[in-house]
Every structure is written in structure tokens, then in C-alpha cells.
């Protein structure tokens, strides 16, 4: 058995977890004093890449996925959904098969990746709404294509983001939901009526709400209001300080409530890389600025995010009235409900843990995956990346 001690981010009390065979078997109050907080490992439902490792690269290999897993663990993320964006079917199937192979070969990949998130290709073809997704491969939803995705991945697709403006959308959503797939609405120019029909069909998520939408929209009848107003829908948000102004995010969280809000990184391969101009599969030629903002070159159009989920939590706490333990819940317990109950510190839960120091931001000290310590800050020069 292993014991792990830290402070509760909510109460400030110290407690000890007793871990046996990768599972929390006991939670006890501790008399030991610690200035390190203990939390569930972070859960990120939208990861395109990190540290030079790109889920959407044509050169994707199982080793790339394994290295991405290590990079995410380094950042405190013990559970994440690799996210494949809009692409031709053969490229989506190839990426899915590689991720599935990585999970079969590498135990850590299997432990960290519960499912794959396919963002697109059934999104809005319109500029602004489409974001950095390639227009020429946007297409209507097809049950037959989805079945080929599942065949290529061994049933690994667990979340699909789409725009419900297509005629086929409602039937497609209902079919996926019956199979236990989470359907999210995003990158959409759909009308409020089309969004309502999609929710009635079973869509229960909004992907990075407030983004993936045109800069100018009707002030009342638009997707943002429709998705905020419906209590059946939870929403993911990118809290990096670039995708949503702090006052906008504050209002959205109040409308959606913290219980139905999830933080994601939406990180791309350039996360953790130096500023400069790059050519990437997501967005083509992009500019990574010194402040971390990633744009399509020559424009202000965002091409993904480069902040880690821990940085997003820190930014949210610094720029809002959200408390640390509340922000952590939006990056652990809330998304964990979609990932088999991950993100909890309760008896019987898998011991995926994050211990950190809080100094106006999260400073990661230790990470455990199923009770195994996979990162400690005392390891010098181990940061994964290219």
C-alpha cells in the first residue's frame, strides 16, 4: 500500500490517501502539515497535441501518441481525449487506427485515453464559424462514415462535435446517442430552432462555447444564447485569456452554472513551443505570439490554444471570482463524468492524482497515474517535447 498526503483545495485541511493496486482504498484526515494541494489528476476532453506532438499530423505513429501521453502527464493531465479535426475520411480513419494501436501497445496510453473526440467534419463551412478547420473537407454527417470510424478504431470514438444545420443531423445525433456517444454542438451557424432539435435528439454538450463562431452575429437569435439557456446542455470553455475575455467567461459561467461547465485546453502541437511562425496541419501557416496567442498568419483568427489545462485553471482563478477548488472541479470531476467517473478523490476511485503548489498559479509537484508516480518536479530535464 502507498500513502499520499496533501491539502484539500477547498477546506485547506490535510488528508492522506491510502492507495492499493492503483485504487484509493481509504481517505483519512492527517495531522501532518503540508503546503502542497492534492487534487484528482486533470481531465481534458479536447487535445489536438502538445510539445510538438500532433494528433492530426499525417506522420502520426503510436510512439507519437505515447510521447503525447507523457507530455500531458507532465502537465498534470491524467486523462484526455485526443481530438481529430475536420479531414478527409481516410485521414480520420488513419489517425483513429494509430491511436487505437498505441492503446494496445502502451499501457500508459490505454490508461490515459478513454476515447477519441472527433471535432468535425460535420461543422459549418462558413468562414468564422469554421475556425481553422479546412473548408474543402467539411461534409454532412453520415452514419456509414461513423461506422467506418468505429471499425478503424475498435469503437474508440466517444465524442463528436458537429453543427446541426445539416438535414441529416438529428437522425445522426439520435443514432450516436443510442450507442453511448457524446454529441457536442460547436463550430455552428445553426439557427436556434435547429439547435433545439439537436438537443431534443440527444446532444448534451457545447464545444468551446463562445468560440468557433463568426465575429459578428445576430445579437439575440444565435447559437451562444441557445446553448447557454438550455439546462440540458453542459459546455466546455477555453480559459486561456485569449479565446474568451474574462468578463464574457464570467457571465457565461454564471448562466451555465459551474456544475455544467467544463474547462478544456484545446491545445495544439505548438503548446510549449517557442514563439514564431509555423506551418501546421491545423490552420496551415500560423503565428505563435510571445503572449501565447496562436493565430492564422496575418489575421486575428485563433488557430487553437497553447496554454495547458493547469494554466487555464490558474488564469480563470486570477481573473474571476471562481475559487480554486471550483476551477479544479471544472477540470476534474465535471469532465470526469464523461470519462467513466475519472477526476474524483473518493474510496474506490482510480488513484490518478495531482499534487501542486499554488503561487497565483498551479506549480505541479507530483503526478500519479493509477497509483504509480509518473512525474515529480525533482526530475531535472525530463520535460517531454521536440
Buried (B, 14 or more C-beta within 10 A) or exposed (E): EBEBBBBBBEEEEBBBBBBEEBBBBEBEEBEEEBEBBBBBBBBBBBBBBBBBBBBBBEEBEBEBBBBBBBBBBBBBBBBBBBBBBBBEBEBBBBBBBBBBBBBEEBEBBBBBBBBBBBBBBBBBBBEBBBBBBBEEBBBBBBEEBBEBBBEBBBBBBBBBBBBBBBEBBBEBBBBBBEEEBBBBBBBBBBBBEBBBBBBEBBBBBBBBBBBBBBEEBEEEEBBBBBBBEBEEBBBBBBBBBBBBEBEEBBBBBEBBEBEBBBBBBBBBBBBBBEBEEBEBBBBEEBBBEEEBBBBBBEEEBBBBBBBBBBBBBBBBBEBBEBBBBBBBBBBBBBBBBBBEEBBBBEEEBBBBBBBBEBEEBBEBBBBBBBBBEBBEBEEEEEEBBE
